[in-house]
Each structure stands twice: as C-alpha cells, then as structure tokens.
Amino acid sequence: MAIDDPVIAAQTPAADFSIEQRWDQYTDDEHAVWKFLYERQVKVLKGRAVHEFYDGLDALNLNDGGIPDFDIINTSLQDLTGWTVISVPHLIPDDIFFEHLARRRFPAGRFIRTRNRLDYLREPDIFHDVFGHVPLLTQPVFADYMQAYGEGGLRALKYNCLENLARLYWYTVEFGLMNTNEGMNIYGAGILSSRTETVFSLDSRSPNRIHFDLGRIMQTDYRIDDFQQVYFVINSFEELFEATQQDFGPIYDYMTKSDRVHGLTDILPGDRVYARGTQEYARQGGRSAKARQAL
C-alpha cells in the first residue's frame, strides 16, 4: 500500500530511519479517525484483553486529544520503563528495527489509515503501532522482553536465522494470547488493534490454540494476509521473558542445519492443546464473504 502522507513525503529520514512526528500537522479528520478507531476497539476488547494492556492505556492517556503526541507519551513511558516511541515513515530494515528495540526505542509509523480502509492494512499505521504495541511497553517485564528480542534479532542476523526469530515475534508480540484468572485473554498487538480478529482469536472454533513453546514457534509457519490458523498461549509475561534468557546460539546452530517447518494446522505429539480447531474459516476461503459467515 502506498502511503499518502505529505508530512512524511516532506522529510528525509535520518540514518536510523526516524523522522519528526510533527503532531501539530495532523488534520482534524486524522484525529477523528483515531478517535473512532479507539472508541470502537475499546468496546470490542472489553473483557478480552490482559489487564496490563488497560493499565498501559491509562498510564499513557492514549484517548486524550486524538492521535497521541509522542513527546507527551514519551515523558510517561520513559519514567515507567525507559522506553521511547520514535516516528518512522514506513516499515524499516530489520537490522535498524532490532537496533531500535535493543536501545528501548519503539518505531511507530506516522501515518494513520483512511476512512475507506479502517479494518485491514498490510502495512502497520500509527493506530496499530501505538494503540496495539505501546501500552504494554509500560509493563517492566514485557518491556524487558522487547529489548531482549531486539538484542536477539541482531544476533539472529549473524546466524542467518532471521526468519525463525520473526516467527517468535509474530506469535507473541503480534498475535499472542495469555491464560489469566479471567480466562484466555489477548496481548498481541495485531489482535488488540483489529476489530475482527479480537473476536476470532478467542471465540472462533476454527483456529488451533496451543501452549507457548519457544522452539516449536520458531519452526512454525505463519500468514500475514488473514486471521491466524494457530495461536500460542502463555501463562505470564514472566514465562515469555524467561524463555528468551537462554543462550540462543545452540538453537540457531540447530536451525541452520534443519529445514523443518511446521505447517499452520499441525498438531505435534508434544503440544499442550487448548483447542483443536476445525480450520473451517481457512477451508472456506479466509477473507471471503462466505468465510466470514462461518465465524
């Protein structure tokens, strides 16, 4: 998708691909789109998101004044966990992305989706990046996990294991679920920022739901163009962080010698399965109107 944002077009990104947000140049309509998306998504998420997400929304006051001003939210975020949000024009190279995370900087797209594309974008916008990702960066354990992921990404590049590490990000940071005292809840930003996948991920009988396993995830395929056919479930952010504290060297050594990739619908003998999905949604064509009727 081409990004039509004159504020982005007027800037030359720095070497680290950062640009100025120039919050005062957002239009009234762009602020109105944020307000609409925020209010709609908060209603859909009620009782479905982990409590840490709501704590983060409150801590950063993300519903105040339309699109958040990074200078303002960074004051609170830096005090809480030492993170900052930086503005970028579009998706950035992997090595630059990892370097930012390793230094506790979260790159967020400056542009916001238009009214005719409210529900699905291939390239993440400011609503996905800030509403979906940033609230959990107020939580110390998850913030540490994200920094560790950035450090691990720089190492993965040297081992040529970027694809394996990308799967870990996809199935945790973007599409992760968590067991809580209130039941299974959402913490992945790709779900938190999606009206339709919020419902699908928890309520649909179609996808598999399997307990988190680091090696399993790093060898599991994923799709970027539709709802997931499998979700991985953690018990806590501590479980997630502790899994990344081991030496990844032996894992990367093994994966460079193995071309094994688990399919989207595979159930393995060692899996802890919470729900064995019917895969009905995918079989009926995914995003087609017919498939949506099967949700």
C-alpha positions, 0 to 999 in steps of 0.5 A, a space after each residue: 500500500 502506498 502511503 499518502 502522507 505529505 508530512 512524511 513525503 516532506 522529510 528525509 529520514 535520518 540514518 536510523 530511519 526516524 523522522 519528526 512526528 510533527 503532531 501539530 500537522 495532523 488534520 482534524 479528520 486524522 484525529 477523528 479517525 483515531 478517535 473512532 478507531 479507539 472508541 470502537 476497539 475499546 468496546 470490542 476488547 472489553 473483557 478480552 484483553 490482559 489487564 496490563 494492556 488497560 493499565 498501559 492505556 491509562 498510564 499513557 492517556 492514549 484517548 486524550 486529544 486524538 492521535 497521541 503526541 509522542 513527546 507527551 507519551 514519551 515523558 510517561 513511558 520513559 519514567 515507567 520503563 525507559 522506553 521511547 516511541 520514535 516516528 518512522 515513515 514506513 516499515 524499516 530494515 530489520 537490522 535498524 528495527 532490532 537496533 531500535 528495540 535493543 536501545 528501548 526505542 519503539 518505531 511507530 509509523 506516522 501515518 494513520 489509515 483512511 476512512 475507506 480502509 479502517 479494518 485491514 492494512 498490510 502495512 502497520 499505521 500509527 493506530 496499530 503501532 501505538 494503540 496495539 504495541 505501546 501500552 504494554 511497553 509500560 509493563 517492566 517485564 514485557 518491556 524487558 522482553 522487547 529489548 531482549 528480542 531486539 538484542 536477539 534479532 541482531 544476533 539472529 542476523 549473524 546466524 542467518 536465522 532471521 526468519 525463525 526469530 520473526 516467527 517468535 515475534 509474530 506469535 507473541 508480540 503480534 498475535 499472542 494470547 495469555 491464560 489469566 484468572 479471567 480466562 484466555 485473554 489477548 496481548 498481541 498487538 495485531 489482535 488488540 488493534 483489529 476489530 475482527 480478529 479480537 473476536 476470532 482469536 478467542 471465540 472462533 472454533 476454527 483456529 488451533 490454540 496451543 501452549 507457548 513453546 519457544 522452539 516449536 514457534 520458531 519452526 512454525 509457519 505463519 500468514 500475514 494476509 488473514 486471521 491466524 490458523 494457530 495461536 500460542 498461549 502463555 501463562 505470564 509475561 514472566 514465562 515469555 521473558 524467561 524463555 528468551 534468557 537462554 543462550 540462543 546460539 545452540 538453537 540457531 546452530 540447530 536451525 541452520 542445519 534443519 529445514 523443518 517447518 511446521 505447517 499452520 494446522 499441525 498438531 505435534 505429539 508434544 503440544 499442550 492443546 487448548 483447542 483443536 480447531 476445525 480450520 473451517 474459516 481457512 477451508 472456506 476461503 479466509 477473507 471471503 464473504 462466505 468465510 466470514 459467515 462461518 465465524 
